[in-house]
């Protein structure tokens, strides 16, 4: 049998937990079609003597979906052996961007040009203002607005990795509600949020993510998230959350209860039955020294 490529003499680590073993790997098209001793049949080959072969790694928490239009070859991932990533995490996603843009991660260095600020930035800005600055800084046009247009962009331009993505609650909420982020959505706004979720699932997303430390997702109440989690559950999706550790990181009115930040997604999962994943999980317990001077300081801060 002829192969498109044979990788010879490698040490295979197959991901099952079994011991590694020496073998050849035959590839036909985009699939592994043989593992074992492969006789030389004239197929193109690579000598992997002294090297290991393994299935591609999966990065289960990524924001690469937001910057993939700048780096579609995914070289930094592939050099680490990562061939699949799950993006759209922490309430961030690349769509919808019809009206308002919520600051993500890759454009931090541009934000002073988007919103010249002194103390803290306004992290929700009109889309056209952001797109203009992105083009000025990178020379790249962001052509999509909806999830389906984003998927079409990926299909058209190609991507070096396999991508799974989620619908970001913060970006959807920002696009629908704009700067009115500290209140619950009204009935019409909730309909628009759900319409964006419908469109996202039609485009192939796997679930909904929230970022409970970041506005505007940080300002959503429990009932809002439960309603959306139920909606996503009925669409066959998952709920991913960056749990509330600090609350909104600018202008936090009081120290959050970190343990409540962990129990919240558990209560959402129990209330709705949706499969839930908690990102950045750490202890919810905090211990502070008992010091009367700290009590006096806290009293002075409260009086202010």
BELLIN-V411844 format. One record per residue. N is the residue number from 1. SS is DSSP state (alpha for helix, beta for strand, coil for the rest). OMEGA is omega in radians with two decimals (none if undefined). BURIAL is 1 if it has 16 or more other C-alpha atoms within 10 Angstrom, else 0. Layout:
n: <N | N>
ss: <SS | SS>
omega: <OMEGA | OMEGA>
burial: <BURIAL | BURIAL>
This chain:
n: <1 | 2 | 3 | 4 | 5 | 6 | 7 | 8 | 9 | 10 | 11 | 12 | 13 | 14 | 15 | 16 | 17 | 18 | 19 | 20 | 21 | 22 | 23 | 24 | 25 | 26 | 27 | 28 | 29 | 30 | 31 | 32 | 33 | 34 | 35 | 36 | 37 | 38 | 39 | 40 | 41 | 42 | 43 | 44 | 45 | 46 | 47 | 48 | 49 | 50 | 51 | 52 | 53 | 54 | 55 | 56 | 57 | 58 | 59 | 60 | 61 | 62 | 63 | 64 | 65 | 66 | 67 | 68 | 69 | 70 | 71 | 72 | 73 | 74 | 75 | 76 | 77 | 78 | 79 | 80 | 81 | 82 | 83 | 84 | 85 | 86 | 87 | 88 | 89 | 90 | 91 | 92 | 93 | 94 | 95 | 96 | 97 | 98 | 99 | 100 | 101 | 102 | 103 | 104 | 105 | 106 | 107 | 108 | 109 | 110 | 111 | 112 | 113 | 114 | 115 | 116 | 117 | 118 | 119 | 120 | 121 | 122 | 123 | 124 | 125 | 126 | 127 | 128 | 129 | 130 | 131 | 132 | 133 | 134 | 135 | 136 | 137 | 138 | 139 | 140 | 141 | 142 | 143 | 144 | 145 | 146 | 147 | 148 | 149 | 150 | 151 | 152 | 153 | 154 | 155 | 156 | 157 | 158 | 159 | 160 | 161 | 162 | 163 | 164 | 165 | 166 | 167 | 168 | 169 | 170 | 171 | 172 | 173 | 174 | 175 | 176 | 177 | 178 | 179 | 180 | 181 | 182 | 183 | 184 | 185 | 186 | 187 | 188 | 189 | 190 | 191 | 192 | 193 | 194 | 195 | 196 | 197 | 198 | 199 | 200 | 201 | 202 | 203 | 204 | 205 | 206 | 207 | 208 | 209 | 210 | 211 | 212 | 213 | 214 | 215 | 216 | 217 | 218 | 219 | 220 | 221 | 222 | 223 | 224 | 225 | 226 | 227 | 228 | 229 | 230 | 231 | 232 | 233 | 234 | 235 | 236 | 237 | 238 | 239 | 240 | 241 | 242 | 243 | 244 | 245 | 246 | 247 | 248 | 249 | 250 | 251 | 252 | 253 | 254 | 255 | 256 | 257 | 258 | 259 | 260 | 261 | 262 | 263 | 264 | 265 | 266 | 267 | 268 | 269 | 270 | 271 | 272 | 273 | 274 | 275 | 276 | 277 | 278 | 279 | 280 | 281 | 282 | 283 | 284 | 285 | 286 | 287 | 288 | 289 | 290 | 291 | 292 | 293 | 294 | 295 | 296 | 297 | 298 | 299 | 300 | 301 | 302 | 303 | 304>
ss: <coil | coil | coil | coil | beta | beta | beta | beta | beta | beta | beta | beta | beta | coil | coil | coil | coil | coil | coil | coil | beta | beta | beta | beta | beta | beta | beta | beta | coil | coil | beta | beta | beta | beta | beta | beta | coil | coil | coil | coil | coil | coil | coil | coil | beta | beta | beta | coil | coil | coil | coil | beta | beta | beta | coil | coil | beta | beta | beta | coil | coil | coil | coil | alpha | alpha | alpha | alpha | coil | coil | coil | coil | coil | coil | coil | alpha | alpha | alpha | alpha | coil | coil | coil | beta | beta | beta | beta | beta | coil | coil | coil | coil | coil | coil | coil | coil | coil | coil | coil | coil | coil | beta | beta | beta | coil | coil | coil | coil | coil | alpha | alpha | alpha | alpha | alpha | alpha | alpha | coil | coil | coil | coil | coil | coil | coil | coil | coil | beta | beta | beta | alpha | alpha | alpha | alpha | alpha | alpha | alpha | alpha | alpha | alpha | alpha | alpha | coil | coil | coil | coil | coil | coil | coil | coil | alpha | alpha | alpha | alpha | alpha | alpha | alpha | alpha | alpha | alpha | alpha | coil | coil | coil | coil | beta | beta | beta | coil | coil | beta | beta | alpha | alpha | alpha | alpha | alpha | alpha | alpha | alpha | alpha | coil | coil | coil | coil | coil | coil | coil | coil | coil | alpha | alpha | alpha | alpha | alpha | alpha | alpha | alpha | alpha | alpha | alpha | alpha | alpha | alpha | alpha | alpha | coil | coil | coil | coil | beta | beta | beta | beta | beta | coil | coil | coil | coil | coil | alpha | alpha | alpha | coil | coil | alpha | alpha | alpha | alpha | alpha | alpha | alpha | alpha | alpha | alpha | alpha | alpha | alpha | coil | coil | coil | beta | beta | beta | beta | beta | coil | coil | coil | coil | coil | coil | coil | coil | coil | coil | coil | coil | coil | coil | coil | alpha | alpha | alpha | alpha | alpha | alpha | alpha | alpha | alpha | alpha | alpha | alpha | alpha | alpha | alpha | coil | coil | coil | beta | beta | beta | beta | coil | coil | coil | coil | coil | coil | coil | coil | coil | coil | coil | coil | alpha | alpha | alpha | alpha | alpha | alpha | alpha | alpha | alpha | alpha | alpha | alpha | coil>
omega: <3.11 | 3.13 | 3.03 | 3.11 | 3.03 | 3.05 | -2.99 | 2.88 | 3.13 | 3.01 | -3.01 | 2.98 | -2.90 | 3.08 | -3.12 | -3.04 | 3.10 | 3.07 | 3.07 | 3.14 | -3.11 | -3.10 | 2.95 | 3.13 | 3.11 | -3.10 | 3.06 | -3.05 | 3.11 | -3.11 | 2.98 | -3.06 | 3.11 | 3.02 | -3.11 | 3.07 | -3.11 | 3.12 | 3.13 | -3.14 | 3.14 | 3.11 | 3.04 | -3.06 | 3.04 | 3.10 | -3.11 | 3.12 | 3.12 | -3.12 | -3.14 | 3.06 | 3.11 | 2.99 | 3.12 | 3.11 | 3.12 | 3.03 | -3.02 | 3.09 | -3.00 | 2.96 | -3.11 | 3.12 | -3.10 | -3.09 | -3.05 | 3.13 | 3.06 | -3.06 | -3.04 | -3.14 | 3.09 | -3.05 | -3.11 | 3.07 | -3.05 | 3.12 | 3.06 | -3.11 | 3.14 | -3.12 | 3.11 | 3.05 | 3.07 | -3.11 | -3.12 | -3.05 | 2.97 | 3.14 | -3.10 | 2.97 | -3.07 | 3.12 | -0.05 | 3.11 | 3.09 | -2.98 | -3.03 | -3.13 | 3.03 | -3.11 | -3.10 | -3.08 | -2.99 | -3.05 | -3.14 | -3.06 | 3.14 | -2.91 | 3.11 | 3.06 | 3.11 | -3.09 | 3.11 | -3.05 | -3.14 | -3.05 | -3.14 | -3.07 | 2.92 | -2.94 | 2.99 | -3.05 | 3.06 | -3.06 | -3.05 | 3.10 | -3.13 | -3.10 | 3.12 | -3.14 | 3.11 | 3.13 | -3.14 | -3.05 | -3.03 | -3.05 | -3.11 | 3.04 | 2.99 | -2.94 | -3.04 | 3.00 | -3.11 | 3.08 | -3.12 | 3.09 | 3.07 | 3.11 | 3.10 | 3.10 | 3.13 | -3.12 | -3.10 | -3.02 | 3.13 | -3.12 | -3.08 | 3.13 | 2.91 | -3.09 | 2.90 | -3.13 | -3.09 | 3.01 | -3.09 | -3.13 | -3.11 | -3.12 | 3.11 | -3.12 | 3.12 | -3.09 | -3.13 | -2.96 | 3.13 | -3.07 | 3.13 | -2.95 | -3.03 | -3.14 | 3.05 | 3.04 | 3.05 | -3.04 | -3.13 | 3.12 | 3.11 | 3.07 | 3.13 | 3.10 | -3.14 | 3.09 | 3.08 | 3.10 | 3.08 | -3.11 | 3.13 | 3.13 | 3.06 | 3.13 | 3.03 | 3.11 | -3.09 | -3.08 | 3.14 | 3.07 | 3.02 | 3.06 | -2.94 | 3.02 | -3.00 | 2.99 | 0.04 | -3.12 | -3.13 | -3.08 | 3.10 | 3.10 | -3.07 | -3.08 | 3.12 | -3.10 | 3.10 | 3.14 | -3.14 | 3.11 | 3.08 | -3.14 | 3.14 | 3.08 | -3.12 | 3.06 | -3.14 | -3.05 | -3.13 | 3.04 | 3.09 | 3.14 | 2.85 | -2.97 | -3.09 | 3.10 | -3.04 | -2.96 | 3.11 | -2.94 | 3.00 | 3.09 | 3.11 | -3.07 | -3.13 | -3.14 | -3.11 | 3.04 | -3.04 | 3.13 | 3.07 | 3.08 | 3.09 | -3.10 | -3.13 | 3.14 | 3.07 | 3.10 | 3.09 | 3.12 | -3.14 | -3.09 | -3.01 | -3.05 | -3.14 | 3.06 | -2.93 | 3.07 | -3.13 | -3.13 | 3.05 | -3.07 | 3.09 | -3.11 | 3.06 | -3.10 | 3.07 | -3.13 | 3.14 | 3.13 | 3.07 | -3.06 | -3.12 | 3.12 | 3.09 | 3.09 | 3.13 | 3.12 | 3.14 | 3.11 | 3.14 | 3.14 | -3.14 | -3.14 | 3.11 | none>
burial: <0 | 0 | 1 | 0 | 1 | 1 | 1 | 1 | 1 | 1 | 1 | 1 | 1 | 0 | 0 | 0 | 0 | 0 | 0 | 1 | 0 | 1 | 1 | 1 | 1 | 1 | 1 | 0 | 0 | 0 | 0 | 0 | 0 | 0 | 0 | 0 | 0 | 1 | 0 | 0 | 0 | 0 | 0 | 0 | 1 | 0 | 0 | 1 | 0 | 0 | 0 | 0 | 1 | 0 | 0 | 0 | 0 | 1 | 1 | 0 | 1 | 1 | 1 | 1 | 1 | 1 | 0 | 1 | 1 | 0 | 0 | 1 | 0 | 1 | 0 | 0 | 1 | 0 | 0 | 0 | 0 | 1 | 1 | 1 | 1 | 1 | 1 | 1 | 1 | 1 | 1 | 1 | 1 | 1 | 1 | 1 | 1 | 0 | 0 | 1 | 1 | 1 | 1 | 1 | 0 | 0 | 1 | 0 | 0 | 1 | 1 | 0 | 0 | 1 | 1 | 0 | 0 | 0 | 0 | 0 | 0 | 0 | 1 | 1 | 1 | 1 | 1 | 0 | 0 | 1 | 1 | 0 | 1 | 1 | 0 | 0 | 0 | 0 | 0 | 0 | 0 | 1 | 0 | 1 | 0 | 1 | 1 | 1 | 0 | 1 | 1 | 0 | 1 | 1 | 0 | 0 | 0 | 0 | 1 | 0 | 1 | 0 | 1 | 1 | 1 | 1 | 1 | 1 | 1 | 1 | 1 | 1 | 1 | 1 | 1 | 1 | 1 | 1 | 1 | 0 | 1 | 0 | 0 | 1 | 1 | 0 | 0 | 0 | 0 | 1 | 0 | 1 | 1 | 1 | 0 | 1 | 1 | 1 | 1 | 1 | 1 | 0 | 1 | 0 | 1 | 1 | 1 | 1 | 1 | 1 | 1 | 1 | 1 | 1 | 1 | 1 | 1 | 1 | 1 | 1 | 0 | 0 | 0 | 0 | 1 | 1 | 0 | 1 | 1 | 1 | 1 | 1 | 1 | 0 | 0 | 0 | 1 | 1 | 1 | 1 | 1 | 1 | 1 | 1 | 1 | 1 | 1 | 1 | 0 | 0 | 0 | 0 | 0 | 0 | 0 | 0 | 0 | 1 | 1 | 1 | 1 | 1 | 0 | 0 | 1 | 0 | 0 | 1 | 1 | 0 | 0 | 1 | 0 | 1 | 1 | 1 | 1 | 1 | 1 | 0 | 0 | 0 | 0 | 0 | 0 | 0 | 0 | 0 | 0 | 0 | 0 | 0 | 0 | 0 | 0 | 0 | 0 | 0 | 0 | 0 | 0 | 0 | 0 | 0>
